[in-house]
């Protein structure tokens, strides 16, 4: 496999991992907001998390019940998290490959 192909595959795998980690972070933040609602009062509230990117709202329905709405308010912080995680995971994969390559050369060097 060529060097360019490795870089492309490495970035794609890192992006997949970053997407998964971003989704886990967003789900965790929304669950935290829901727990705050459950342990709070039965009032109409609007709460935001992760720099305003995630929103949790309750609305009073016509029959007196409370409706819950969750969603993405501002996707920029989520995108920034995804890009930072992609870069970090790519650097980790590159460093690991370099160390692995160096180790293989050390053990295969003449005189060993």
For each residue, the residues with C-beta under 8 A, 3 or more apart:
1: 5 6 9
2: 5 6
3: 6 7
4: 7 8
5: 1 2 8 9
6: 1 2 3 9 10 97
7: 3 4 10 11
8: 4 5 11 12
9: 1 5 6 12 13
10: 6 7 13 14 90 93 94 97
11: 7 8 14 15 86 90
12: 8 9 15 16
13: 9 10 16 17 89 93
14: 10 11 17 18 85 86 87 89 90 93
15: 11 12 18 19 82 86
16: 12 13 19 20
17: 13 14 20 21 85 89
18: 14 15 21 22 82 83 85 86 89
19: 15 16 22 23 82
20: 16 17 23 24
21: 17 18 24 25 85
22: 18 19 25 26 78 81 82 85
23: 19 20 26 27
24: 20 21 27 28
25: 21 22 28 29 50 81
26: 22 23 29 30 50 53 54 72 78
27: 23 24 30 31
28: 24 25 31 32
29: 25 26 32 33 49 50 54
30: 26 27 33 34 49 54 56 70
31: 27 28 34 35
32: 28 29 35 36 49
33: 29 30 36 37 47 49 54 56 70
34: 30 31 37 38 56 68 70
35: 31 32 38 39
36: 32 33 39 40 47
37: 33 34 40 45 47 56 58 68
38: 34 35
39: 35 36
40: 36 37 43 45
41:
42: 66
43: 40 58
44: 58 59 60 66
45: 37 40 56 57 58
46: 55 56 57 58
47: 33 36 37 55 56 57
48: 52 53 54 55 56 73
49: 29 30 32 33 53 54 56
50: 25 26 29 53 54 77 78 81
51: 74 77
52: 48 55 73 74 77
53: 26 48 49 50 72 73 74 75 76 77 78
54: 26 29 30 33 48 49 50 70 71 72 73
55: 46 47 48 52 69 70 71 72 73
56: 30 33 34 37 45 46 47 48 49 68 69 70
57: 45 46 47 68 69 70
58: 37 43 44 45 46 66 67 68 69
59: 44 66 67 69
60: 44 64 65 66 67
61: 64 65 66 67
62:
63:
64: 60 61
65: 60 61
66: 42 44 58 59 60 61
67: 58 59 60 61
68: 34 37 56 57 58
69: 55 56 57 58 59
70: 30 33 34 54 55 56 57
71: 54 55
72: 26 53 54 55 75 78
73: 48 52 53 54 55
74: 51 52 53 77
75: 53 72 78 79
76: 53 79 80
77: 50 51 52 53 74 80 81
78: 22 26 50 53 72 75 81 82
79: 75 76 82 83
80: 76 77 83 84
81: 22 25 50 77 78 84 85
82: 15 18 19 22 78 79 85 86
83: 18 79 80 86 87
84: 80 81 87 88
85: 14 17 18 21 22 81 82 88 89
86: 11 14 15 18 82 83 89 90
87: 14 83 84 90 91
88: 84 85 91 92
89: 13 14 17 18 85 86 92 93
90: 10 11 14 86 87 93 94
91: 87 88 94 95
92: 88 89 95 96
93: 10 13 14 89 90 96 97
94: 10 90 91 97 98
95: 91 92 98 99
96: 92 93 99 100
97: 6 10 93 94 100 101
98: 94 95 101 102
99: 95 96 102 103
100: 96 97 103 104
101: 97 98 104 105
102: 98 99 105 106
103: 99 100 106 107
104: 100 101 107 108
105: 101 102 108 109
106: 102 103 109 112
107: 103 104 112
108: 104 105 112
109: 105 106 112
110:
111:
112: 106 107 108 109
